[in-house]
Amino acid sequence: MSSLRPSGGARPLLRVVPPPGADATEGDSALFALHDIDVRYGRVPALTHVTLSIHAGERVALIGANGSGKSTLLRVLHGLAPHAAGAFASQVPPQGQAMLFQRPHMLRMSVRNNVALALWLHGVRWRKAQQDAVAALGQVGLAGEAGRNARTLSGGQQQRVALARAWALKPAVLLLDEPTASLDPTAKREVEALIADAAHGRTLVFASHNLGQVKRLASRVIYLEHGRVLADLPVQDFFNGPLPEEARQFVKGELA
Ligand SMILES: Nc1ncnc2c1ncn2[C@@H]1O[C@H](COP(=O)(O)OP(=O)(O)OP(=O)(O)O)[C@@H](O)[C@H]1O
């Protein structure tokens, strides 16, 4: 079982239940193991004393106020936070995971090639990459837009292209940073359904401010405050059990 350092006056609540088959007492069975991780941007602490493990098949929601460290934690998992102190171990090869950023970057080329390029960079031949790209775009309802310049798509459509780009790589681990934050209610529902579908047989770690979505998608909730983990619980316990006061207030505020 993982353990956490108390953070300031607040006591973290930690009861990580690994999925069936995973042995949480064995550090090396974890896909990701973080021990006492600190990340700073200059003088700004983004993560402080973060210790946790993530096992195959978990669907982990990262929640917390703006600036609490959710994106930074996702970046650590994706190997994009080089200034981390502490120990970080990953059992996932780089091509085994894909990350969706809050504001996906579209290259000035067709929608199809935006997806195909990601595949080609992972060693898929160009012709096959284009075929797979069209198939992935079909999965997110954008097959009809394959020839369009990706930069001319709406924000929601660009988010779908980014999802297709991630899906096409068939990663074992999906890291999603507020994947539906900028979408209208219909697109939110549709993209959330795509994520739920894609999560089958995969490990999912996602940041979200949408607690309804967290309840629907997550098996485990990690609550961050000022870069510290204040609660790390199975989803039912997070929403039904006692929480540290800060987390309770946050949940109340977000649900209001
Ligand atoms: N590139 C950066 N340069 C300087 N400070 C940064 C940078 N990125 C993040 N930070 C700071 O690190 C802290 C954690 O930020 P992070 O983006 O991880 O939070 P977050 O929980 O994802 O926030 P949000 O909900 O707004 O997306 C914040 O204080 C933020 O201002």
The ligand as an SDF file (V2000), in Angstrom:
LIG
                    3D

 31 33  0  0  0  0  0  0  0  0999 V2000
    5.0120   26.7090  -17.4500 N   0  0  0  0  0  0  0  0  0  0  0  0
    4.8210   27.1690  -16.2100 C   0  0  0  0  0  0  0  0  0  0  0  0
    5.5700   28.1790  -15.7190 N   0  0  0  0  0  0  0  0  0  0  0  0
    5.4010   28.6410  -14.4710 C   0  0  0  0  0  0  0  0  0  0  0  0
    4.4900   28.1470  -13.6000 N   0  0  0  0  0  0  0  0  0  0  0  0
    3.7080   27.1530  -14.0480 C   0  0  0  0  0  0  0  0  0  0  0  0
    3.8240   26.5990  -15.3610 C   0  0  0  0  0  0  0  0  0  0  0  0
    2.9090   25.6140  -15.4940 N   0  0  0  0  0  0  0  0  0  0  0  0
    2.2470   25.5410  -14.3240 C   0  0  0  0  0  0  0  0  0  0  0  0
    2.7270   26.4660  -13.4570 N   0  0  0  0  0  0  0  0  0  0  0  0
    2.2810   26.6640  -12.0670 C   0  0  0  0  0  0  0  0  0  0  0  0
    2.3350   25.4100  -11.4110 O   0  0  0  0  0  0  0  0  0  0  0  0
    1.2070   25.2440  -10.5610 C   0  0  0  0  0  0  0  0  0  0  0  0
    0.4360   23.9950  -10.9960 C   0  0  0  0  0  0  0  0  0  0  0  0
   -0.0980   24.2130  -12.2850 O   0  0  0  0  0  0  0  0  0  0  0  0
   -0.9060   23.1130  -13.1030 P   0  0  0  0  0  0  0  0  0  0  0  0
   -1.0880   23.6280  -14.4890 O   0  0  0  0  0  0  0  0  0  0  0  0
   -0.2610   21.8000  -12.9240 O   0  0  0  0  0  0  0  0  0  0  0  0
   -2.3140   23.1130  -12.3140 O   0  0  0  0  0  0  0  0  0  0  0  0
   -3.7420   22.5410  -12.7470 P   0  0  0  0  0  0  0  0  0  0  0  0
   -4.3180   21.9160  -11.5160 O   0  0  0  0  0  0  0  0  0  0  0  0
   -3.6250   21.6900  -13.9440 O   0  0  0  0  0  0  0  0  0  0  0  0
   -4.5400   23.8690  -13.0930 O   0  0  0  0  0  0  0  0  0  0  0  0
   -5.8260   24.0990  -14.0740 P   0  0  0  0  0  0  0  0  0  0  0  0
   -7.0150   23.4630  -13.4130 O   0  0  0  0  0  0  0  0  0  0  0  0
   -5.9410   25.5920  -14.1130 O   0  0  0  0  0  0  0  0  0  0  0  0
   -5.4850   23.4990  -15.4130 O   0  0  0  0  0  0  0  0  0  0  0  0
    0.3930   26.5340  -10.6610 C   0  0  0  0  0  0  0  0  0  0  0  0
    0.7970   27.3750   -9.6060 O   0  0  0  0  0  0  0  0  0  0  0  0
    0.8320   27.1120  -11.9990 C   0  0  0  0  0  0  0  0  0  0  0  0
    0.7170   28.5100  -11.9910 O   0  0  0  0  0  0  0  0  0  0  0  0
  1  2  1  0
  2  3  1  0
  2  7  2  0
  3  4  2  0
  4  5  1  0
  5  6  2  0
  6  7  1  0
  6 10  1  0
  7  8  1  0
  8  9  2  0
  9 10  1  0
 10 11  1  0
 11 12  1  0
 11 30  1  0
 12 13  1  0
 13 14  1  0
 13 28  1  0
 14 15  1  0
 15 16  1  0
 16 17  2  0
 16 18  1  0
 16 19  1  0
 19 20  1  0
 20 21  2  0
 20 22  1  0
 20 23  1  0
 23 24  1  0
 24 25  2  0
 24 26  1  0
 24 27  1  0
 28 29  1  0
 28 30  1  0
 30 31  1  0
M  END
$$$$
